[in-house]
Amino acid sequence: MSTPSGKDSSPIQLLDLRRREVRDLLARWGEPRYRADQLWRWLYRDLGADFGAMVNLPRALRARLAEEASCQPLELVEEVVSRDRRTRKCLFRLVDGETLETVLMLYEQRCTVCISAQIGCAIGCPFCATGQSGFVRDLTAGEIVAQVLHYARWLADPQANGPGAVPIQRPARMSNVVVMGMGEPLANYQATWQSLETLNDPEGFALGARHMTLSTAGLVPGIERMSREAMQIGLAVSLHAPTDRMRSKLVPLNRRYPLAQLMAACRGYVQRTGRRVTFEYALLQGINDSDQQAECLARLLRRLLCHVNLIPVNRVDGSPYQPSSRLRTQGFLRVLRDAGISATVRLRRGLDIEAGCGQLRQRKALGDDQLSNDQ
């Protein structure tokens, strides 16, 4: 949108900028370089969201930032909290009206935020709520980073539980970030990687690269590109099936990049980086959870530095896919371990708040549609 003078009236989204780009911006405004470094620290170390509170910046600069820039691209629409108060899920609205989800999971000694890289998803996995909603657009680097900053501020605020709330033990700082929310992050490679570099920057948020993990449905060129990056981000691959025939049904991307190509890319990743790959395997009752399929999976992963994370899938309204029983899950796990494959079962969190990817967004959209129909 432009003003009558022809200038773009949209605010500058500071979180979309790299540190050098913040320096360039303030240099154009006639500010010395150290002012840009101060602003960067306010945004990512001090978690500032109000330009007026950035007291070591000149008043005139604070006023110009407030007039021409923004550091909050997300508007909180709804937050739901699990009964045990260890899982929190936010639905955010973006400047263009689209919505995305972010989940915070609290543990005794650590906390993990699960962030989204896209609005919707083009992969179309039939058991995933996000896949059912279709693809809308990529997120910008700032929209990705802002999800982490939102919960980083919550963790740093001793009053964040609300008045009268029973306090819970929680770290004061984010310990892990996983890009496992809505969308395929390797399909939005540039913005996703820039956001992780921003979070890793030692002059800002300073989260170690090994405390961040990116999950992909198996976009082979992205895995190969990631294997050549200097930053040591963890790689997780959503596998979900040990054969091409089954995986093509559960993960349609497999038709483009079948298992032979995917496994070659994973082996290349291990060889180049020396780091193991995590394979996520959503257990679906009566579909991919038999002992025979576990044996097939073990053969597929033999002699590969890896770990299998078994996931009892969340129920999604209208989906025929159901989670495997606890007994079947343990049987599948036993077969893998007996074959020498490192494997664990993911702890289920936030079931009472539909913490699975895309569920809150889907429910909100259906609710809004119903409201429109009723009116």
N, C-alpha and C positions, 0 to 999 in steps of 0.2 A: 504494500500500500504506500502511495506517495502523497506528500503534501502538495498544495498548489504551487509551491516554489520548486517542486520536482525532486525534493529530497525524500529519501525513504524514511518513513516515520516509525518503522519497526525498531524496537530497541535492540542494541547489540547484545547478543547472548554470550556473556563472558565465559560461561562454562564450555562453550563450543571452541574456545581459543586455546591453542598451545601457549606455553609460557612465553616463547619468543614472540608470538602474535600479540600477547598482552603488552609486551614491551614495545612492539611496533605501534600499537594503538596509542599508548600513552606518550610515545615519542612524537606522534603526529599532533597530539594535544599540547606539546611543548613541555612535557613533564620529564624529569630526569629518570634514568633507568631504575634507580633504587625505589622510586615510587611504584613501578610495576612489580618489583619484587615484594614490596610491602603488601600490595593488593593481592598478589598471588598467595601470600601466607595467610592473609585474612580469609580468603575463599576456602583454602584447603587445609591449613593447619589450625586456624582459629574457628573454622566452620561458620564464618560470618555470612549472614543473609540480609543484613541491613547496612546499606552504605553509610547511613548517618552514624552508626556505632563504630565505624572504622576510624578511631579518634586520632591516629598518628598520620592520617592523610589530611592535606589542607582542606579547609572548609569548601573552597571553590571547586576542588576536584571531587569531593563527595557530592556536591550539588550537581555537577555535570554528570557524574556516574548515575545518580538517581534519575536524571532527566533523559539520558541517552542510552543507558545500559540496563541489563537485567541479570541477576544471578539466581533466579528462581523460575525455571521453566515449567515446574510441576505445581499443580494445584490439587491438594488433597480432597478427594470426593468422599471416600469412605475408608474407615479402618476397622478391621475385625480382629478380635483377640481370642485366642483359644482359652478353654476353661482353666488349663494349668498355667496360663499367662506366659508360656515359653515360646509361643509362636504368634507373630503379628503380621497381618497382611494389609497392604495399602492398595487402593485403587486411585490412581492419579489421572487428572485431566491435563492435557497439553494445550499449548496456545491455540492450536487449530481445532480443538474440541475432541480429539481422539483420546482414548484412555489406555492405560497400561497398568500392570500389576508388579508389585515388589513384595517379597516376603523376608521377614527377619526371624531367625531361629536362635533361641538362647539355650546355651548349655552351661554346665557348671563353670568351666574354665575358659570358654570361648563363645563367640557368637558369629553367626554366618548370615550374610545377606545374599539372597538370591535375586538377581536382577534380570531385566528383559533387554533384548537387543533390537527387537522389532515390534511393531504393532501387528498382532496376528502372526501367521506363519504360512509359508507357501508349501511346506513339506507335506502336510495333509495326513499325518499319522492318525488312523481312525479311532484310537483309544485316547486321544489327547484333546482336551477342551479347546486349546488354542488352535489346533489343526482344524477343528470343526468350524471355527469362526472365519477362516480364510486370511489372506494376507492383505494388509492395508498399506504400510510403508515402513521404511527403515527409521530407526531412531537416530538422532544426531549424537555426537560424542557427549555433548552437554546434557542431553536428556538421559543418557546412560549413567554418567557420573552423578547427576542430581539424585538418582535413586539411592546411591550409597550415602551421599551427604545427608539426605533426610534422616536416615536411621543413625548415622554417626552423631548428628545433633541430639537425637533422642537419647542415645546412650550417654552422651556427655552431660545431660541435664538431670540433676538429682531429683528434680520435681516432676520428671516426665511421666511418672505413673499416675499423676492426677491427685487432687486433694482427697484425702481420706482413703486412698488405695493402700492395700497391704504391700509393703516393699518386697521386691524379689531380688535375689542375688543375681547380679549381672555385671559383666565387664564394663568399664567406662569407655572402652574403645573397640572399634570394629577389629575383629581378628581374621576374618576370612570373607572373601567375595567369590561367589560362583555365578557365572553367566549361564544360568540354566533355566531362566524364566521364559517368557514369550519370545518366539522367533528362533531363527537359525543364525547365530552370531557370525559364522564364517561367510554367510551370504551378505553380511554388512561389515565386511572385514575392516575397512579403513576406520570407520567411526568406532567400532568396538575396540580395535587395538589402540587407537588414540586415547580412548577413555581409560584403558588399563595403564597406559604410559603415564597419564595424568595422575592416577591413583598411586602409582609407583614412585612418582617424583620425590626424591629425598628432601626437596625444599618445600614440599607441600604436604599432601596426605601421607606420604611415606609408608605405604603398605607394601611389604615385601612381595616380590613376584611369585614366590612359592606359596604364598597365601591366597593366590587367585587361581581359579580353574575355569576353563572355557569348555562348554559342552557342545558337541556337534552331532548332527544326525548322520554324518559321514560324507561331508563335502570334500572330496579328495584333494582338489587343487588348494583349498584352504588349509588342510592339514599339512600338505607339502610346503606351503608358504610359511606356515607357523613354525615348522621344524627348522627353518633357517633364521628365525628371529633371535636376537640376542637376549631378550627378556624371557626369563624362565617361567612362563605361565604353564600351569598344569593342563593336560589334555584329557578330556573325557569324551568317549564315543558312545552314543546311544545305539546299542547293537540290537537287542530285543529278539533276535532269532539267529540260529546257527546255520541256516541254509538259505540260499538265494530265493527259493520258491516261497518260503514263509516270510522272509524279511521283506520281499517285494510287496507283500500284502500289508505288513505292519508298518514298514518305512518305505513309502513309494520312491524315495530318492535312490533306493537300491537298484531300481531299474536302470538308472543312469550310471551309477557307480557300484557295481556288484561287489560281492564279498572279496573276490580275488584282488580287485583294485584297492578296495578299502584296507585289507590286511597288508598289502604291499606298502601302502602309504603309512600305516601304523608301524610296520617294521622299520621303514626308513626314518620315521620320527625317532624311534628308540635308538637307532644307530647313530643319528646325527646329534641327539641331545643327551643320550645316556639316561633319560628319564622314562619311567614306566608310564604306560597308558592305562587309564581306568575305563573299563567297559561297563556301561549301565545296561542292565537287563531287566525290563519290566515284566514281572511274572503275571501271565494271564491264564486264568483257570481253564484247563482243558485245551489250551491252544499251543503254548510254548513251554510248558512246565513239567514235562515227563522226564523220567530218568534217561530215556533214550536221547532226548534232546540235550540233556545235560552232558551226556557222554559225547555227543556230536560237538557241543560247544567246547568241551575240554580238548578235543582233537584239533579244532580250529585254532585254539590259542596256545597249543603246545610249543614250548621253547621260546615264547614271547614274553618279555618283561612286562607284566601287566597285573592288574587286579580287577576282579569282577565285583560290581556292586549290584546285588539283587534288590529289586524294588517291587514291593507289593503295590500294584498300581492302585491309584485312587479311583473310586467309583465316579463316573460322570453321568449326569442325567441324560437319558435317552440312548446310552451306549450299551451294547450287548456284552462288552468286555468287563469281566469281573476279576477281582484279585484272587490269586491262588490262596489256598488254605495255609495255615501256619505249618501243618504237618507236611504238606507238599513242598512248601518253601524250604523246610529243613531237609527234606529228602534231596531236593535239587542241590542245595548247598553241600550236602555230604558227598554227593557224586563228584562235584568239582574238586573238593578238597582231597578226596581219595585219589584223584588223578594228578594231584600236585599243583592245582591252580589256586592261587591266593583269592579268597572270596569272602565276602561278608554280606549281611542283610542290612539294608538301610533302615535306620530307626524311623518309624512313621511318626510324623509330626503334623499337628494342625488339622486332623481329620474333621473335627467338629466345626472348623471354619472354612472348609473347602480350600485348603492351602495349595492344592495341585494347580499347575500352570493353567491360567486362563479361566478358572472356574468362577471367580468373583466377577470378572469382566463379563463373562457370558450371562451370569445370573442378573447382573445390573442391566445389561442390554435387553434381556428378555422382560425384565420388570418395566423398563421404560417403554418398550413396545406395547406391553399389555396396558400400561397406563394410557398411552396414546389411543389404543383401540377402545378403551373404556370411555374416553372422552369423546 
